[in-house]
Amino acid sequence: MFGSNKNTEDAKKTPASPVSANALNTLVKGTVVEGTLRCDSDLRVDGVIKGKLECQSKVIIGPTGVVEGEIRCQNAVIEGRFKGTLQVSELLNVRETAEVDGEISTHKLLVQSGAKFNVTCKMDSDAAGKNGVAKHSDSKADNDAASAAVARGKAEVRN
C-alpha cells in the first residue's frame, strides 16, 4: 500500500538483458574518433578512427571508413583504408576496394584481387600460437607466387 509501486517491483524481478551476440556498433560517415575504443560486439566503421581499437568480435571497415593506428580483434573485414598495426586472431578479409598499409598478424588471410595490400604479414600456424612456430611471409612474394600459380593453371593457393 504505502511505498509500494508495481513498476519498481517489476523492474526488480526482471533481470537486465545481456548484450546480444548479434549487436553491431556503428561509426557513421562524418564521425571522427580519436583515442582508445573498446567493444565486445561487432563494430562497423564508416567514419574515421585515429588511435587504438580493441574489439572482442568482428571489425568491419566500410568503403568510406578509415582507421589509422592499432586494431586488435577476432575477425576483420576491410573495404576502406587502414594504416597501422592489425592483429586478428582468426580471419582477415581484405576486399577489392581496400587500401591496407602496415603490419599484419593473423591466423587466416583472404585478399581479393584489386586490393592495395602493402604490409608486413605474420601468419601463425594456429590461432593461439600453441606450438610457438610462426610462419613469416612477405605479402609481395606470396602475391607473386599466387599469380605464377594461377598463370600455370592452378585454381587456388593455400597456406
N, C-alpha and C positions, 0 to 999 in steps of 0.2 A: 504494500500500500504506500507507505511513505518511503521515498528514496528508491523506489523500485521502478525501473524503466525497462520495458520489454526489449527495446533496441540495444541497450548496453548488455543485457543478459544474452541476447542472440550473438552479439559480437564476441563475447567471452567464449561461447560454445563453438563458434566457427573458427577452425584453425586458419592461420594465414596460408594462402595458397602458395605453393612453391613456384619458382620461376620455371616456365615451360621450356622443355628441351628445344622447342621449335621457335623460341623467341629470337627476334632479329633486331639489333640496334642499327640505326642508320644515321650517317652524317651526309646530309644532302648537299648538292652543288651549291657553292656560295658560302659554305660553312668552313671556317678555319680553326683548327685546334692546335695549340702549341703547348707542349709539356708531356706528361705521362698519362696514358689512358689504360685502364684495366677493365676487362669484362669477362664474364663467364659464358655468355651465349654468343652466337654468331654476330659479326659486325660487318656491315656494308659501308664502304667509304666512297662517296661520290664527290666529296669536298676535298679538303686538304688537311693532312696531319703532319706536323713538324715536331718530331720528338720520339718518344718511346711508346710502343703499343704492346701490351701483354694480353693475350686472349686465350682462354681455355678451350675454345672451339674453332670455328672457321672465320677467316678474314677474307672478305671479298673487296678488291679494289676495282670499282666500276670504271667504265670507259673515261669518265671525267675525273676520276679520283687520282689524287697524288699523295704519296707518302714519302717523306724524307726523314730518315732516322733508323730506328731499330724496331723490328717486329719479331715477337715470339708467339707462335700459335700451333695448333694441332694440324689444321689444313689451311691452304690458301689458294685463292683464285685471283689472278692478276689480269685485268683487262686494260688498266690505265698505266700510270707511271709509278715506279718505285725506285728509290735510290737510297742505299744504306746497307744494313746488315739484316738478313732474314733467316730465322731459324724456324723450320717447320718440322714437327715431329712425325708427320705422316706424308701426305701428298701435297706437292706444289704443282698447280696447274697454271701455266703461262699461256694466255690466249694470244691470238694473232695480232690484236691491237695493242699489246703490252709493250712497254719500254722498261727494261729492268737493268739497273747498274748496281754493282756492289759485291757483297759476299753472301753466298747462299749456303745453308746447311739444311739438308732434307733427307728423308728416307726414300721417297719416290718422287720422280720428276717427269712432268709432261710439258713439252714446249711445242706449241703449234707453229706451223710454217707461217712466216711473216712477222713473228715477234722479234723485237730487238732485245737480245739477251747477252749483255756484256758483263759477265760475272766470273768470280772465282767460286767454284762449286765443290762442296764436300758432301758425298753421299755415304751415309752409314749403311752397313750391310743389314742391320736390323734397327728398328725404331729406338730401342732403349740403349743400343750400343753395348749389349751384354758381353760380346766377345772381345771388345776393345780394339777390334781391327776395323779400320775405316778405309774405304776406297776413295782416293783423291782423283779428281778428274778435271781436266781443263775443258771447259764447255766448247771452245772453238775446235779443239781436236776431236771431241765427241761429235760435233756437228759435221765436221769434215768426214769422219768415219761413217756416220749415218748417211750422208749424201753419197759417198762412194758405194755403200751397200745398196742403196736404192738404185743407183746407176747400174749395178750388176744384176738387178732384178730381184733383190731380196725385198720383201714387203715390210719387214719390221725388224728393228734392232732393239734388244732389251738388255738391261744391266743385270 
